[in-house]
């Protein structure tokens, strides 16, 4: 029997949301061999859906994605005029 683990996170960074999505989604596109199914969608918010057969893999992938989002947000904030 195989268990699947999943998580869904929604992020709203107001006017910075689209720029953050563009930077994070680019990273996701370059790693299609990732064992964790990761989907990032943008409407007016960023929606991250992850699924894996292994909980540690899911957790690691989600932590990395959230760190990238935080880094993107911090970068945008640091150049505020």
Secondary structure, DSSP 8 states (H G I E B T S, - for coil): ----EEEEEEE--GGGHHHHHHHHHHHHHT-TT-SSEEEEEESSSEEEEEEES-HHHHHHHHHHHHHHHHHHHHHHHHT--
